[in-house]
């Protein structure tokens, strides 16, 4: 019996495909898995590599998709699968060797329609080293992890659990309830709609704190980096809101997820052409109309809006509603200025130290790496001996590393002023201090 069918939708991922599929081949009890590669017409050598693996392993199948659509490819895989459960593995990512057997055992022991785990995020620098950090779902899910729940009326899951690839799903449940992906073109956020549909239809789900999946960010060509997130989001929420079975969905969860998607994707926009694009403008106005409907009908609750960390998104939304073009220009100008400051830093200083080794420091490293600027060292007041980030040493601030040719980039949200003052007290000139935020 095939326990899990692993669906691998792919299109032109030759640089990443081998690592991805090898992580499946290395799964414990691999002989009880089925791998379904669904290629959408790759022209970079991906198809040839996939063919090699399909010829070599009897439980690896290669299917050609006649549509370049992530949703269509996954749906095709679900329909072709022979496994009791199905999983989706994006072909620029990889997984730990015990992911599927661990999740399968948990699913069977608890008799659930799906089970999901935590995941780690990674970015590969130009030097080949990786920045890896946990997605920290454990704190958010501490009241959910470890026991069977009914997700169908859980607004928290609707607005936080939007990824398809960190779990496995009972195939019979998906087929019987029509839980499939939206088949829009490209690889563009189709798992948002799947997640909302999944939560509406499921009655028994399990979440666990273990981290098995390794999710790549920063890849050129990835849909998340396309700058069209709002348009893709509109496609997904429009698809859900127009469904005949909408009465089966928990609408507060849908509208809260819509609000969060809008705020997040708007904050990611950095293309000046968007300011004069009618399609983008119409998309923004569509989201505002839906959000206002959610407010007017108490589908976006005061309790939700009172959540810690949400005030910045609320303030952003108010500015967008008042003048979307002005807010978009302000946002793009701020991002342009930040990148210009980083370029100027590189122009005038030969060495670069990032002060702050937390998430802001990692984001600073990724931003610098993406424009070809090297980081020589990390400062952190809580550094541990031997600590490294992407092969770069993390040390407690020390004057021995400071000279006139060293730029200090402060990467911290809450203690920026104190860290700047600390550098000045160590003899760093104002002109050598920069802020990432």
Secondary structure, DSSP 4 states (H G I P E B T S, - for coil): ---EEEEEEESS-HHHHHHHHHHHHTSTTGGGEEEEEEE----SSHHHHHHHHHHH-TTEEEEE-SS-BHHHHHHHHHHH--SSEEEE--TT-EE-TTHHHHHHHHHHHHT-SEEEEEEEEEEE-TTS-EEEEE--HHHHTTTTTTS-B-GGG-HHHHHH---STTEEEEHHHHHHHT------SBSSSHHHHHHHHHHHH-S-EEEEEEEEEEEE-S-TT-GGGSS-HHHHHHHHHHHHHT-TTGGGS-HHHHHHHHHHHHHHHHHH---GGGGG-HHHHHHHHHHHHHHHHHHHTT-S-HHHHTSTT-HHHHHHHHHHHH-HHHHHHHHHHHHHHHHHHHHHHHHH-SEEEEE--SHHHHHHHHHHHHTT----EEE-TT--TT-EETTEEEE---GGG--TTEEEEE--SSSHHHHHHHHHHTT--GGGEEE--
